[in-house]
Amino acid sequence: MSQPSSHYATLCGREVHWVEWGAAAAPAVIAWHGLARTGRDMDELAQHLVSAGYRVICPDTIGRGLSQWSAAPDDEYKLAFYARLANALCEHLGLARVHWVGTSMGAAIGTVCASGLFAPDMKGRIASLVLNDNAPELAAPALERIKAYAGTPPAFDTVQELEAFFRTVYKPYGWLSDAQWRRLTETSTRRLADGRVTPHYDPAMVRQFTAHENDYLIWDHYDALDVPVLLLRGAESDLVLPEVVERMKLRGPGAAGRLQVIEVPGCGHAPALNVPDQLNAVEAFIRTAG
Protein backbone atom coordinates (compact mmCIF):
# COMPACT_ATOMS: atom_id res chain seq x y z
CA MET A 1 0.00 0.00 0.00
CA SER A 2 1.31 3.43 -0.93
CA GLN A 3 2.35 5.66 1.97
CA PRO A 4 2.21 9.46 1.88
CA SER A 5 5.12 11.84 2.23
CA SER A 6 4.74 14.98 4.34
CA HIS A 7 5.70 18.42 3.02
CA TYR A 8 5.76 22.08 4.09
CA ALA A 9 6.24 25.32 2.18
CA THR A 10 5.65 29.01 2.83
CA LEU A 11 2.89 30.10 0.46
CA CYS A 12 1.35 33.59 0.47
CA GLY A 13 3.25 34.27 3.68
CA ARG A 14 1.90 31.24 5.59
CA GLU A 15 3.41 27.82 6.18
CA VAL A 16 1.21 25.23 4.47
CA HIS A 17 1.38 21.49 5.07
CA TRP A 18 0.29 18.79 2.65
CA VAL A 19 0.67 15.07 2.24
CA GLU A 20 1.47 13.63 -1.14
CA TRP A 21 0.79 10.18 -2.54
CA GLY A 22 2.00 8.44 -5.69
CA ALA A 23 4.62 9.04 -8.35
CA ALA A 24 5.63 12.61 -9.19
CA ALA A 25 5.23 11.97 -12.92
CA ALA A 26 1.66 10.65 -12.65
CA PRO A 27 -1.40 12.78 -13.50
CA ALA A 28 -2.11 15.01 -10.50
CA VAL A 29 -5.21 15.23 -8.32
CA ILE A 30 -5.67 17.83 -5.59
CA ALA A 31 -7.95 16.51 -2.85
CA TRP A 32 -9.06 19.32 -0.52
CA HIS A 33 -10.83 18.70 2.78
CA GLY A 34 -13.86 20.28 4.44
CA LEU A 35 -14.23 23.25 6.76
CA ALA A 36 -12.98 21.91 10.09
CA ARG A 37 -11.05 18.92 8.80
CA THR A 38 -7.56 18.06 7.53
CA GLY A 39 -6.01 16.57 4.42
CA ARG A 40 -5.79 13.16 6.07
CA ASP A 41 -9.54 12.78 5.53
CA MET A 42 -8.57 11.96 1.94
CA ASP A 43 -6.41 8.92 2.77
CA GLU A 44 -8.76 6.31 1.30
CA LEU A 45 -9.39 8.37 -1.83
CA ALA A 46 -5.66 8.94 -2.27
CA GLN A 47 -4.82 5.26 -1.86
CA HIS A 48 -7.50 4.34 -4.37
CA LEU A 49 -6.41 6.89 -6.95
CA VAL A 50 -2.72 6.03 -6.55
CA SER A 51 -3.55 2.40 -7.31
CA ALA A 52 -5.26 3.70 -10.47
CA GLY A 53 -2.12 5.57 -11.56
CA TYR A 54 -2.57 9.07 -10.13
CA ARG A 55 -0.54 11.39 -7.92
CA VAL A 56 -2.64 12.88 -5.11
CA ILE A 57 -1.88 16.05 -3.11
CA CYS A 58 -3.88 16.60 0.08
CA PRO A 59 -3.32 20.02 1.69
CA ASP A 60 -4.21 21.23 5.16
CA THR A 61 -5.88 24.62 4.74
CA ILE A 62 -4.29 27.36 6.84
CA GLY A 63 -5.76 27.23 10.33
CA ARG A 64 -6.26 23.46 10.10
CA GLY A 65 -4.12 20.45 10.82
CA LEU A 66 -0.40 21.17 10.55
CA SER A 67 -0.69 24.35 8.49
CA GLN A 68 -0.02 27.71 10.14
CA TRP A 69 -2.83 29.63 11.79
CA SER A 70 -3.57 33.05 10.35
CA ALA A 71 -2.60 36.20 12.22
CA ALA A 72 -5.16 38.05 10.08
CA PRO A 73 -8.25 35.83 10.18
CA ASP A 74 -10.67 38.31 8.63
CA ASP A 75 -8.36 38.77 5.65
CA GLU A 76 -7.23 35.19 5.12
CA TYR A 77 -9.99 32.82 6.23
CA LYS A 78 -12.00 33.28 3.05
CA LEU A 79 -12.35 31.66 -0.36
CA ALA A 80 -10.41 34.34 -2.24
CA PHE A 81 -7.32 33.80 -0.09
CA TYR A 82 -7.67 30.03 -0.22
CA ALA A 83 -7.69 30.28 -4.02
CA ARG A 84 -4.43 32.24 -3.85
CA LEU A 85 -2.96 29.53 -1.64
CA ALA A 86 -4.05 26.84 -4.08
CA ASN A 87 -2.46 28.73 -6.95
CA ALA A 88 0.76 29.17 -4.98
CA LEU A 89 0.79 25.44 -4.15
CA CYS A 90 0.43 24.55 -7.82
CA GLU A 91 3.22 26.97 -8.71
CA HIS A 92 5.44 25.50 -6.00
CA LEU A 93 4.83 21.95 -7.24
CA GLY A 94 5.01 22.85 -10.92
CA LEU A 95 1.49 21.56 -11.61
CA ALA A 96 0.23 22.75 -14.97
CA ARG A 97 -2.86 20.53 -14.99
CA VAL A 98 -4.76 18.96 -12.09
CA HIS A 99 -8.03 17.25 -11.33
CA TRP A 100 -9.72 18.65 -8.21
CA VAL A 101 -11.73 16.70 -5.64
CA GLY A 102 -13.13 18.82 -2.83
CA THR A 103 -15.32 18.07 0.15
CA SER A 104 -17.60 20.90 1.30
CA MET A 105 -15.28 23.91 1.74
CA GLY A 106 -12.68 22.14 -0.40
CA ALA A 107 -15.22 21.93 -3.20
CA ALA A 108 -16.02 25.63 -2.89
CA ILE A 109 -12.30 26.40 -3.12
CA GLY A 110 -12.15 24.25 -6.24
CA THR A 111 -15.08 26.11 -7.74
CA VAL A 112 -13.58 29.55 -7.22
CA CYS A 113 -10.23 28.30 -8.49
CA ALA A 114 -11.70 26.73 -11.64
CA SER A 115 -13.71 29.87 -12.41
CA GLY A 116 -10.53 31.96 -12.52
CA LEU A 117 -12.28 34.95 -10.96
CA PHE A 118 -10.08 35.00 -7.85
CA ALA A 119 -6.93 33.33 -9.21
CA PRO A 120 -6.85 33.64 -13.01
CA ASP A 121 -3.94 31.20 -13.42
CA MET A 122 -5.99 28.42 -11.85
CA LYS A 123 -8.68 28.46 -14.53
CA GLY A 124 -6.39 26.84 -17.06
CA ARG A 125 -4.96 24.37 -14.56
CA ILE A 126 -8.08 22.55 -13.39
CA ALA A 127 -9.14 19.81 -15.79
CA SER A 128 -12.13 18.50 -13.84
CA LEU A 129 -13.95 19.27 -10.61
CA VAL A 130 -15.61 16.96 -8.07
CA LEU A 131 -17.96 18.72 -5.65
CA ASN A 132 -18.48 16.47 -2.64
CA ASP A 133 -21.72 17.77 -1.15
CA ASN A 134 -21.19 21.39 -2.06
CA ALA A 135 -23.12 23.80 -4.25
CA PRO A 136 -22.94 27.48 -5.22
CA GLU A 137 -25.72 28.18 -2.70
CA LEU A 138 -25.95 26.46 0.68
CA ALA A 139 -28.91 26.05 3.03
CA ALA A 140 -28.87 28.73 5.73
CA PRO A 141 -30.03 26.47 8.61
CA ALA A 142 -27.24 24.00 7.86
CA LEU A 143 -24.69 26.82 7.80
CA GLU A 144 -25.92 27.91 11.23
CA ARG A 145 -25.50 24.35 12.49
CA ILE A 146 -21.94 24.21 11.19
CA LYS A 147 -21.08 27.59 12.72
CA ALA A 148 -22.47 26.45 16.06
CA TYR A 149 -20.12 23.50 16.43
CA ALA A 150 -17.13 24.78 14.44
CA GLY A 151 -16.82 28.15 16.15
CA THR A 152 -16.69 26.76 19.66
CA PRO A 153 -14.80 23.46 19.50
CA PRO A 154 -15.22 21.39 22.66
CA ALA A 155 -12.36 20.11 24.79
CA PHE A 156 -12.16 16.72 26.47
CA ASP A 157 -9.94 15.05 29.03
CA THR A 158 -9.27 12.05 26.81
CA VAL A 159 -8.83 11.22 23.15
CA GLN A 160 -11.51 8.55 23.48
CA GLU A 161 -14.02 11.20 24.51
CA LEU A 162 -13.02 13.32 21.52
CA GLU A 163 -13.50 10.32 19.23
CA ALA A 164 -17.02 9.84 20.64
CA PHE A 165 -17.73 13.49 19.82
CA PHE A 166 -16.44 13.07 16.27
CA ARG A 167 -18.56 9.94 15.81
CA THR A 168 -21.62 12.00 16.76
CA VAL A 169 -21.00 15.24 14.87
CA TYR A 170 -19.74 13.45 11.73
CA LYS A 171 -22.33 10.70 11.70
CA PRO A 172 -23.69 12.12 8.38
CA TYR A 173 -20.40 11.04 6.74
CA GLY A 174 -21.89 7.56 6.49
CA TRP A 175 -20.14 4.31 7.32
CA LEU A 176 -16.60 4.41 8.69
CA SER A 177 -14.75 1.45 10.17
CA ASP A 178 -13.52 1.64 13.77
CA ALA A 179 -9.98 2.04 12.41
CA GLN A 180 -11.08 4.93 10.21
CA TRP A 181 -12.80 6.69 13.10
CA ARG A 182 -9.63 6.27 15.16
CA ARG A 183 -7.45 7.68 12.38
CA LEU A 184 -9.86 10.59 11.81
CA THR A 185 -9.55 11.38 15.51
CA GLU A 186 -5.80 11.01 15.81
CA THR A 187 -5.08 13.09 12.71
CA SER A 188 -7.29 15.96 13.85
CA THR A 189 -6.49 16.28 17.56
CA ARG A 190 -4.41 18.87 19.38
CA ARG A 191 -3.70 19.15 23.09
CA LEU A 192 -4.44 22.38 24.94
CA ALA A 193 -2.24 24.05 27.56
CA ASP A 194 -4.39 22.54 30.31
CA GLY A 195 -3.81 19.03 28.95
CA ARG A 196 -7.21 18.50 27.40
CA VAL A 197 -7.70 17.62 23.73
CA THR A 198 -9.70 19.47 21.09
CA PRO A 199 -10.15 19.40 17.29
CA HIS A 200 -7.03 20.48 15.42
CA TYR A 201 -8.09 23.81 13.93
CA ASP A 202 -8.13 27.51 14.68
CA PRO A 203 -11.58 28.46 16.04
CA ALA A 204 -11.17 31.85 14.34
CA MET A 205 -11.58 30.16 10.94
CA VAL A 206 -15.33 30.36 11.53
CA ARG A 207 -15.03 34.15 11.09
CA GLN A 208 -15.30 33.41 7.39
CA PHE A 209 -19.05 33.28 7.99
CA THR A 210 -19.26 36.55 9.91
CA ALA A 211 -16.64 38.72 8.21
CA HIS A 212 -17.68 37.42 4.77
CA GLU A 213 -21.34 36.57 5.19
CA ASN A 214 -21.96 35.56 1.57
CA ASP A 215 -18.59 33.93 0.90
CA TYR A 216 -20.27 30.66 -0.06
CA LEU A 217 -22.81 32.26 -2.38
CA ILE A 218 -20.77 31.63 -5.52
CA TRP A 219 -23.16 31.35 -8.46
CA ASP A 220 -20.99 33.72 -10.49
CA HIS A 221 -18.07 31.33 -10.11
CA TYR A 222 -20.22 28.29 -10.91
CA ASP A 223 -21.61 29.98 -14.03
CA ALA A 224 -18.04 30.65 -15.21
CA LEU A 225 -16.98 26.98 -15.04
CA ASP A 226 -16.01 25.39 -18.33
CA VAL A 227 -14.76 22.01 -17.07
CA PRO A 228 -16.58 18.73 -16.38
CA VAL A 229 -18.18 18.74 -12.93
CA LEU A 230 -19.32 15.83 -10.76
CA LEU A 231 -21.61 16.60 -7.84
CA LEU A 232 -21.78 13.94 -5.16
CA ARG A 233 -24.77 14.85 -3.01
CA GLY A 234 -25.40 13.07 0.25
CA ALA A 235 -28.97 11.83 -0.10
CA GLU A 236 -29.72 13.13 3.40
CA SER A 237 -27.71 16.36 3.09
CA ASP A 238 -29.18 19.41 4.81
CA LEU A 239 -26.58 21.67 3.18
CA VAL A 240 -27.10 20.99 -0.53
CA LEU A 241 -30.84 21.15 -1.18
CA PRO A 242 -32.52 19.34 -4.10
CA GLU A 243 -33.95 22.57 -5.49
CA VAL A 244 -30.45 24.05 -5.69
CA VAL A 245 -29.24 20.97 -7.55
CA GLU A 246 -32.05 21.48 -10.07
CA ARG A 247 -30.87 25.07 -10.61
CA MET A 248 -27.31 23.82 -11.06
CA LYS A 249 -28.54 21.61 -13.90
CA LEU A 250 -29.82 24.70 -15.74
CA ARG A 251 -26.81 26.96 -15.28
CA GLY A 252 -23.07 26.97 -15.95
CA PRO A 253 -21.72 23.48 -16.60
CA GLY A 254 -25.22 22.09 -16.16
CA ALA A 255 -26.57 24.10 -19.07
CA ALA A 256 -23.53 23.04 -21.12
CA GLY A 257 -24.14 19.34 -20.45
CA ARG A 258 -20.97 19.07 -18.36
CA LEU A 259 -22.56 18.36 -14.95
CA GLN A 260 -23.04 14.86 -13.57
CA VAL A 261 -25.01 14.38 -10.35
CA ILE A 262 -24.84 11.29 -8.14
CA GLU A 263 -26.98 10.91 -5.03
CA VAL A 264 -25.02 9.03 -2.34
CA PRO A 265 -27.33 6.89 -0.18
CA GLY A 266 -26.82 6.60 3.55
CA CYS A 267 -24.96 9.91 3.84
CA GLY A 268 -25.73 13.49 4.71
CA HIS A 269 -23.06 16.17 4.75
CA ALA A 270 -20.71 14.94 3.51
CA PRO A 271 -19.88 11.48 2.10
CA ALA A 272 -16.57 10.31 3.56
CA LEU A 273 -15.13 9.15 0.20
CA ASN A 274 -14.03 5.91 1.83
CA VAL A 275 -16.18 3.12 0.34
CA PRO A 276 -15.96 1.45 -3.09
CA ASP A 277 -19.06 3.02 -4.67
CA GLN A 278 -17.88 6.55 -3.89
CA LEU A 279 -14.24 5.88 -4.77
CA ASN A 280 -15.09 4.18 -8.05
CA ALA A 281 -17.41 7.02 -9.04
CA VAL A 282 -14.70 9.62 -8.49
CA GLU A 283 -12.09 7.59 -10.34
CA ALA A 284 -14.40 6.92 -13.31
CA PHE A 285 -15.26 10.62 -13.58
CA ILE A 286 -11.62 11.72 -13.50
CA ARG A 287 -10.61 9.08 -16.01
CA THR A 288 -13.39 10.12 -18.40
CA ALA A 289 -12.40 13.78 -18.02
CA GLY A 290 -8.87 12.84 -19.05
C-alpha positions as CSV (number, residue, x, y, z in Angstrom):
1,M,0.0,0.0,0.0
2,S,1.3,3.4,-0.9
3,Q,2.4,5.7,2.0
4,P,2.2,9.5,1.9
5,S,5.1,11.8,2.2
6,S,4.7,15.0,4.3
7,H,5.7,18.4,3.0
8,Y,5.8,22.1,4.1
9,A,6.2,25.3,2.2
10,T,5.6,29.0,2.8
11,L,2.9,30.1,0.5
12,C,1.3,33.6,0.5
13,G,3.3,34.3,3.7
14,R,1.9,31.2,5.6
15,E,3.4,27.8,6.2
16,V,1.2,25.2,4.5
17,H,1.4,21.5,5.1
18,W,0.3,18.8,2.7
19,V,0.7,15.1,2.2
20,E,1.5,13.6,-1.1
21,W,0.8,10.2,-2.5
22,G,2.0,8.4,-5.7
23,A,4.6,9.0,-8.3
24,A,5.6,12.6,-9.2
25,A,5.2,12.0,-12.9
26,A,1.7,10.6,-12.6
27,P,-1.4,12.8,-13.5
28,A,-2.1,15.0,-10.5
29,V,-5.2,15.2,-8.3
30,I,-5.7,17.8,-5.6
31,A,-8.0,16.5,-2.8
32,W,-9.1,19.3,-0.5
33,H,-10.8,18.7,2.8
34,G,-13.9,20.3,4.4
35,L,-14.2,23.3,6.8
36,A,-13.0,21.9,10.1
37,R,-11.0,18.9,8.8
38,T,-7.6,18.1,7.5
39,G,-6.0,16.6,4.4
40,R,-5.8,13.2,6.1
41,D,-9.5,12.8,5.5
42,M,-8.6,12.0,1.9
43,D,-6.4,8.9,2.8
44,E,-8.8,6.3,1.3
45,L,-9.4,8.4,-1.8
46,A,-5.7,8.9,-2.3
47,Q,-4.8,5.3,-1.9
48,H,-7.5,4.3,-4.4
49,L,-6.4,6.9,-7.0
50,V,-2.7,6.0,-6.5
51,S,-3.5,2.4,-7.3
52,A,-5.3,3.7,-10.5
53,G,-2.1,5.6,-11.6
54,Y,-2.6,9.1,-10.1
55,R,-0.5,11.4,-7.9
56,V,-2.6,12.9,-5.1
57,I,-1.9,16.0,-3.1
58,C,-3.9,16.6,0.1
59,P,-3.3,20.0,1.7
60,D,-4.2,21.2,5.2
61,T,-5.9,24.6,4.7
62,I,-4.3,27.4,6.8
63,G,-5.8,27.2,10.3
64,R,-6.3,23.5,10.1
65,G,-4.1,20.5,10.8
66,L,-0.4,21.2,10.6
67,S,-0.7,24.4,8.5
68,Q,0.0,27.7,10.1
69,W,-2.8,29.6,11.8
70,S,-3.6,33.0,10.3
71,A,-2.6,36.2,12.2
72,A,-5.2,38.1,10.1
73,P,-8.2,35.8,10.2
74,D,-10.7,38.3,8.6
75,D,-8.4,38.8,5.6
76,E,-7.2,35.2,5.1
77,Y,-10.0,32.8,6.2
78,K,-12.0,33.3,3.1
79,L,-12.3,31.7,-0.4
80,A,-10.4,34.3,-2.2
81,F,-7.3,33.8,-0.1
82,Y,-7.7,30.0,-0.2
83,A,-7.7,30.3,-4.0
84,R,-4.4,32.2,-3.9
85,L,-3.0,29.5,-1.6
86,A,-4.0,26.8,-4.1
87,N,-2.5,28.7,-7.0
88,A,0.8,29.2,-5.0
89,L,0.8,25.4,-4.1
90,C,0.4,24.5,-7.8
91,E,3.2,27.0,-8.7
92,H,5.4,25.5,-6.0
93,L,4.8,21.9,-7.2
94,G,5.0,22.9,-10.9
95,L,1.5,21.6,-11.6
96,A,0.2,22.7,-15.0
97,R,-2.9,20.5,-15.0
98,V,-4.8,19.0,-12.1
99,H,-8.0,17.3,-11.3
100,W,-9.7,18.7,-8.2
101,V,-11.7,16.7,-5.6
102,G,-13.1,18.8,-2.8
103,T,-15.3,18.1,0.1
104,S,-17.6,20.9,1.3
105,M,-15.3,23.9,1.7
106,G,-12.7,22.1,-0.4
107,A,-15.2,21.9,-3.2
108,A,-16.0,25.6,-2.9
109,I,-12.3,26.4,-3.1
110,G,-12.1,24.2,-6.2
111,T,-15.1,26.1,-7.7
112,V,-13.6,29.6,-7.2
113,C,-10.2,28.3,-8.5
114,A,-11.7,26.7,-11.6
115,S,-13.7,29.9,-12.4
116,G,-10.5,32.0,-12.5
117,L,-12.3,34.9,-11.0
118,F,-10.1,35.0,-7.9
119,A,-6.9,33.3,-9.2
120,P,-6.9,33.6,-13.0
121,D,-3.9,31.2,-13.4
122,M,-6.0,28.4,-11.8
123,K,-8.7,28.5,-14.5
124,G,-6.4,26.8,-17.1
125,R,-5.0,24.4,-14.6
126,I,-8.1,22.6,-13.4
127,A,-9.1,19.8,-15.8
128,S,-12.1,18.5,-13.8
129,L,-13.9,19.3,-10.6
130,V,-15.6,17.0,-8.1
131,L,-18.0,18.7,-5.6
132,N,-18.5,16.5,-2.6
133,D,-21.7,17.8,-1.1
134,N,-21.2,21.4,-2.1
135,A,-23.1,23.8,-4.3
136,P,-22.9,27.5,-5.2
137,E,-25.7,28.2,-2.7
138,L,-25.9,26.5,0.7
139,A,-28.9,26.0,3.0
140,A,-28.9,28.7,5.7
141,P,-30.0,26.5,8.6
142,A,-27.2,24.0,7.9
143,L,-24.7,26.8,7.8
144,E,-25.9,27.9,11.2
145,R,-25.5,24.3,12.5
146,I,-21.9,24.2,11.2
147,K,-21.1,27.6,12.7
148,A,-22.5,26.5,16.1
149,Y,-20.1,23.5,16.4
150,A,-17.1,24.8,14.4
151,G,-16.8,28.2,16.1
152,T,-16.7,26.8,19.7
153,P,-14.8,23.5,19.5
154,P,-15.2,21.4,22.7
155,A,-12.4,20.1,24.8
156,F,-12.2,16.7,26.5
157,D,-9.9,15.0,29.0
158,T,-9.3,12.0,26.8
159,V,-8.8,11.2,23.1
160,Q,-11.5,8.5,23.5
161,E,-14.0,11.2,24.5
162,L,-13.0,13.3,21.5
163,E,-13.5,10.3,19.2
164,A,-17.0,9.8,20.6
165,F,-17.7,13.5,19.8
166,F,-16.4,13.1,16.3
167,R,-18.6,9.9,15.8
168,T,-21.6,12.0,16.8
169,V,-21.0,15.2,14.9
170,Y,-19.7,13.5,11.7
171,K,-22.3,10.7,11.7
172,P,-23.7,12.1,8.4
173,Y,-20.4,11.0,6.7
174,G,-21.9,7.6,6.5
175,W,-20.1,4.3,7.3
176,L,-16.6,4.4,8.7
177,S,-14.8,1.5,10.2
178,D,-13.5,1.6,13.8
179,A,-10.0,2.0,12.4
180,Q,-11.1,4.9,10.2
181,W,-12.8,6.7,13.1
182,R,-9.6,6.3,15.2
183,R,-7.4,7.7,12.4
184,L,-9.9,10.6,11.8
185,T,-9.5,11.4,15.5
186,E,-5.8,11.0,15.8
187,T,-5.1,13.1,12.7
188,S,-7.3,16.0,13.9
189,T,-6.5,16.3,17.6
190,R,-4.4,18.9,19.4
191,R,-3.7,19.2,23.1
192,L,-4.4,22.4,24.9
193,A,-2.2,24.1,27.6
194,D,-4.4,22.5,30.3
195,G,-3.8,19.0,29.0
196,R,-7.2,18.5,27.4
197,V,-7.7,17.6,23.7
198,T,-9.7,19.5,21.1
199,P,-10.1,19.4,17.3
200,H,-7.0,20.5,15.4
201,Y,-8.1,23.8,13.9
202,D,-8.1,27.5,14.7
203,P,-11.6,28.5,16.0
204,A,-11.2,31.9,14.3
205,M,-11.6,30.2,10.9
206,V,-15.3,30.4,11.5
207,R,-15.0,34.1,11.1
208,Q,-15.3,33.4,7.4
209,F,-19.0,33.3,8.0
210,T,-19.3,36.6,9.9
211,A,-16.6,38.7,8.2
212,H,-17.7,37.4,4.8
213,E,-21.3,36.6,5.2
214,N,-22.0,35.6,1.6
215,D,-18.6,33.9,0.9
216,Y,-20.3,30.7,-0.1
217,L,-22.8,32.3,-2.4
218,I,-20.8,31.6,-5.5
219,W,-23.2,31.3,-8.5
220,D,-21.0,33.7,-10.5
221,H,-18.1,31.3,-10.1
222,Y,-20.2,28.3,-10.9
223,D,-21.6,30.0,-14.0
224,A,-18.0,30.6,-15.2
225,L,-17.0,27.0,-15.0
226,D,-16.0,25.4,-18.3
227,V,-14.8,22.0,-17.1
228,P,-16.6,18.7,-16.4
229,V,-18.2,18.7,-12.9
230,L,-19.3,15.8,-10.8
231,L,-21.6,16.6,-7.8
232,L,-21.8,13.9,-5.2
233,R,-24.8,14.8,-3.0
234,G,-25.4,13.1,0.2
235,A,-29.0,11.8,-0.1
236,E,-29.7,13.1,3.4
237,S,-27.7,16.4,3.1
238,D,-29.2,19.4,4.8
239,L,-26.6,21.7,3.2
240,V,-27.1,21.0,-0.5
241,L,-30.8,21.1,-1.2
242,P,-32.5,19.3,-4.1
243,E,-33.9,22.6,-5.5
244,V,-30.4,24.1,-5.7
245,V,-29.2,21.0,-7.6
246,E,-32.0,21.5,-10.1
247,R,-30.9,25.1,-10.6
248,M,-27.3,23.8,-11.1
249,K,-28.5,21.6,-13.9
250,L,-29.8,24.7,-15.7
251,R,-26.8,27.0,-15.3
252,G,-23.1,27.0,-15.9
253,P,-21.7,23.5,-16.6
254,G,-25.2,22.1,-16.2
255,A,-26.6,24.1,-19.1
256,A,-23.5,23.0,-21.1
257,G,-24.1,19.3,-20.4
258,R,-21.0,19.1,-18.4
259,L,-22.6,18.4,-14.9
260,Q,-23.0,14.9,-13.6
261,V,-25.0,14.4,-10.3
262,I,-24.8,11.3,-8.1
263,E,-27.0,10.9,-5.0
264,V,-25.0,9.0,-2.3
265,P,-27.3,6.9,-0.2
266,G,-26.8,6.6,3.6
267,C,-25.0,9.9,3.8
268,G,-25.7,13.5,4.7
269,H,-23.1,16.2,4.8
270,A,-20.7,14.9,3.5
271,P,-19.9,11.5,2.1
272,A,-16.6,10.3,3.6
273,L,-15.1,9.1,0.2
274,N,-14.0,5.9,1.8
275,V,-16.2,3.1,0.3
276,P,-16.0,1.4,-3.1
277,D,-19.1,3.0,-4.7
278,Q,-17.9,6.6,-3.9
279,L,-14.2,5.9,-4.8
280,N,-15.1,4.2,-8.0
281,A,-17.4,7.0,-9.0
282,V,-14.7,9.6,-8.5
283,E,-12.1,7.6,-10.3
284,A,-14.4,6.9,-13.3
285,F,-15.3,10.6,-13.6
286,I,-11.6,11.7,-13.5
287,R,-10.6,9.1,-16.0
288,T,-13.4,10.1,-18.4
289,A,-12.4,13.8,-18.0
290,G,-8.9,12.8,-19.0
